[in-house]
């Protein structure tokens, strides 16, 4: 399903997030889920107490590179972050069954700031479920409007004010990196799995540096995302949006 970029940008700027329903169809999402399950069982995956993670997904096949370079997603990222945004994270996250809720937090680059910088979005985090996201299995929770607050997330902020990202596989959550969010309680025995994307404005250092050239850097879009020969944005050119700007 295509995205209406104007309302999508307005929602991210005003509420701190937007839900793109049907970003990927069920058949392609099923194939990605099967691939993801194999990767999460491989030696490349990292096992943690509550989850299994695998980073740098672009290394694991043409289907992952194609997902990373989705034209619609990159067009929306460029609208929010300005010309030639950079990929900061592209990973799998599988939360195990029976896990407790996460703490309220923000994402990179705000998570690494001593003093809060304001004025533009700076970064976005995207979550695409590969299995259903429900209130029962710990679907992501967000607190609307918190990307506009100056202070850090409050650990005891009431969950009653949160929006739950209940979603089908292939839906896409796009949230401003400064929006307070967390995983909910997974009260089921089943794990839930998602692809995570993170993008930053092109002057911000990504969480991981450019990889060595490979099959993942075969197209101009992929090379730009991964930081190969990244052009410099001139003042006033394709400036990123801010909460006070017109998203067009």
matplotlib code that plots the C-alpha trace (Angstrom):
import matplotlib.pyplot as plt

x = [0.0, 1.3, 1.8, 0.3, 3.5, 1.9, -0.3, 2.4, 4.9, 2.3, 1.6, 5.3, 5.8, 2.7, 2.2, 5.6, 4.7, 2.8, 1.5, 1.8, -0.7, 0.2, 3.7, 4.6, 2.1, 1.5, 3.3, 6.5, 6.3, 5.9, 9.0, 10.9, 9.7, 10.9, 14.3, 14.4, 13.7, 16.6, 18.9, 17.8, 18.8, 22.2, 25.5, 25.3, 22.5, 23.2, 21.3, 20.2, 18.3, 14.9, 15.5, 17.5, 19.1, 20.9, 22.4, 23.5, 20.7, 21.8, 24.6, 22.1, 20.6, 19.0, 15.6, 17.0, 18.8, 15.6, 13.7, 16.4, 16.1, 12.3, 11.5, 8.5, 10.2, 13.3, 11.0, 9.3, 12.7, 14.0, 10.9, 11.4, 15.2, 16.3, 18.3, 20.3, 19.5, 21.8, 21.0, 21.9, 20.5, 18.9, 18.3, 16.1, 14.6, 12.8, 11.2, 10.7, 7.4, 6.6, 8.8, 8.0, 7.6, 10.6, 11.4, 10.3, 13.2, 14.2, 16.3, 19.6, 20.8, 18.7, 19.7, 23.3, 22.9, 24.0, 21.8, 18.7, 19.0, 15.8, 14.7, 14.3, 13.5, 17.2, 16.3, 13.5, 13.0, 10.8, 9.4, 7.9, 6.4, 7.0, 4.6, 1.4, 1.8, -0.9, -1.5, -1.1, 2.3, 4.0, 3.4, 5.3, 3.8, 4.3, 3.3, 2.1, 3.7, 6.6, 9.1, 8.4, 9.4, 12.8, 13.4, 14.4, 11.7, 10.1, 10.3, 7.0, 5.0, 1.5, 1.0, -2.7, -1.7, 0.2, -0.8, -0.2, 1.1, -1.3, -0.3, -0.3, 2.9, 4.0, 2.6, 5.2, 5.5, 7.6, 8.4, 10.5, 13.6, 12.7, 9.3, 9.0, 8.3, 8.8, 7.9, 4.8, 4.4, 4.5, 2.0, 1.9, 4.4, 5.2, 8.0, 7.2, 9.6, 10.2, 12.6, 14.0, 15.2, 16.8, 17.7, 19.4, 20.1, 23.1, 25.4, 24.9, 27.2, 25.2, 25.4, 27.6, 30.0, 30.0, 30.7, 33.2, 31.9, 29.9, 26.7, 24.8, 26.3, 25.6, 23.0, 23.2, 20.4, 22.2, 25.6, 24.0, 22.2, 25.3, 27.5, 29.6, 30.5, 27.8, 27.2, 27.2, 23.9, 24.3, 22.6, 18.9, 18.9, 16.3, 16.3, 14.8, 11.4, 10.9, 7.8, 7.2, 7.7, 5.2, 5.3, 3.8]
y = [0.0, 3.5, 6.2, 9.7, 11.5, 14.8, 13.4, 10.9, 13.7, 15.8, 12.9, 12.3, 16.0, 16.5, 13.2, 11.7, 8.7, 7.4, 3.9, 2.9, 0.0, -2.6, -1.3, -4.9, -7.4, -10.7, -12.9, -11.0, -10.6, -14.4, -15.0, -12.4, -14.0, -17.4, -15.9, -14.1, -17.2, -19.0, -16.0, -15.8, -19.5, -18.9, -18.3, -14.6, -13.9, -12.5, -14.1, -11.8, -12.4, -11.3, -11.2, -12.3, -9.7, -9.7, -6.5, -5.3, -7.2, -5.9, -8.5, -11.4, -11.4, -9.5, -9.5, -7.6, -5.1, -4.6, -4.0, -1.5, 0.4, 0.5, 3.6, 4.6, 4.3, 6.3, 9.0, 9.4, 9.4, 12.1, 14.2, 14.0, 14.1, 16.0, 14.9, 11.6, 10.3, 7.7, 4.2, 4.0, 0.6, -2.3, -5.3, -8.1, -8.1, -11.1, -10.6, -13.9, -14.9, -14.1, -11.0, -7.9, -4.4, -2.4, 1.0, 4.3, 5.4, 7.4, 6.3, 7.4, 10.2, 11.5, 8.6, 9.7, 13.4, 15.1, 18.1, 17.8, 19.4, 20.6, 22.1, 19.1, 15.4, 14.3, 10.6, 8.2, 4.6, 2.2, -1.1, -3.7, -6.7, -10.1, -11.7, -10.1, -7.3, -7.3, -5.8, -9.4, -10.1, -6.8, -4.6, -1.4, 1.4, 5.1, 8.3, 10.8, 14.3, 13.4, 14.1, 17.8, 17.5, 18.7, 16.3, 12.6, 9.9, 9.5, 5.8, 5.9, 7.7, 6.1, 3.5, 4.6, 7.6, 5.4, 4.3, 0.6, -0.4, -3.3, -4.4, -7.1, -8.4, -5.9, -2.8, -0.2, 2.1, 5.3, 7.2, 10.3, 9.2, 11.5, 9.9, 8.0, 4.3, 0.8, -2.8, -3.9, -7.1, -10.2, -12.3, -15.0, -18.0, -17.0, -14.8, -11.8, -10.7, -7.5, -5.7, -2.5, 0.4, 3.6, 6.6, 9.9, 13.2, 13.0, 15.1, 12.8, 9.8, 6.6, 4.0, 1.8, 3.1, 2.3, -1.4, -2.6, -2.7, -5.8, -7.0, -4.7, -1.6, -2.4, 0.4, 4.2, 4.1, 1.5, 3.3, 6.5, 4.9, 3.2, 6.3, 5.6, 8.9, 10.7, 14.2, 17.3, 19.1, 22.9, 25.4, 25.7, 22.7, 20.0, 21.0, 18.4, 19.1, 20.4, 20.3, 23.9, 23.6, 22.9, 19.3, 20.1]
z = [0.0, -0.9, 1.6, 1.6, 2.6, 3.6, 6.4, 7.3, 8.0, 9.8, 12.1, 12.9, 13.5, 15.7, 17.4, 17.2, 15.1, 12.1, 11.2, 7.6, 7.2, 4.6, 3.9, 2.8, 1.5, 3.3, 0.8, 0.8, 4.6, 5.0, 2.9, 5.0, 8.2, 7.1, 6.3, 9.6, 11.6, 9.9, 10.7, 14.3, 14.7, 13.1, 14.8, 13.6, 16.0, 19.5, 22.4, 25.3, 28.5, 27.0, 23.2, 20.2, 17.9, 14.6, 13.1, 9.7, 7.9, 4.5, 4.7, 4.5, 1.1, -1.7, 0.0, 2.9, 0.7, -1.3, 2.0, 3.1, -0.2, -0.4, -2.5, -0.5, 2.8, 1.6, 0.1, 3.5, 5.3, 3.0, 3.6, 7.4, 7.5, 4.4, 1.4, 1.5, 5.1, 6.5, 7.7, 11.4, 12.2, 10.3, 12.4, 13.6, 17.1, 18.6, 22.0, 23.9, 25.4, 29.0, 29.2, 31.2, 29.9, 28.8, 30.3, 28.5, 26.3, 23.3, 20.4, 18.8, 18.5, 21.4, 23.6, 23.4, 24.1, 27.3, 26.5, 24.3, 20.8, 19.3, 16.0, 13.7, 13.8, 13.5, 13.4, 12.9, 14.1, 12.0, 13.2, 10.8, 12.5, 11.0, 13.4, 14.7, 17.3, 19.9, 23.4, 24.8, 23.2, 24.1, 21.1, 21.1, 23.2, 22.5, 24.3, 21.7, 21.8, 24.0, 21.1, 21.9, 25.6, 26.7, 29.6, 29.6, 29.7, 33.1, 34.2, 36.1, 33.3, 33.3, 30.5, 30.4, 28.2, 25.7, 22.2, 21.5, 18.0, 17.4, 13.9, 11.3, 9.7, 7.1, 8.8, 9.6, 12.6, 11.9, 15.1, 15.8, 17.6, 20.5, 21.1, 24.3, 23.7, 25.1, 24.6, 26.5, 28.6, 26.5, 28.5, 25.9, 25.5, 21.9, 20.7, 18.5, 15.7, 13.9, 11.5, 12.9, 10.7, 12.0, 9.8, 10.7, 9.0, 6.8, 9.1, 12.0, 12.6, 12.4, 15.1, 12.9, 10.3, 6.5, 5.9, 3.4, -0.3, -1.1, -2.7, -0.3, -1.9, -5.6, -6.2, -5.8, -3.2, -1.1, -1.3, -0.2, 2.7, 3.9, 3.7, 0.6, -1.0, 1.0, -0.5, 1.7, 2.1, 1.5, 3.7, 2.8, 0.4, 1.1, 4.7, 7.2, 8.7, 12.2, 14.4, 13.5, 9.8, 7.0, 5.9, 2.6]

ax = plt.figure().add_subplot(projection="3d")
ax.plot(x, y, z, "-o")
ax.set_aspect("equal")
plt.show()
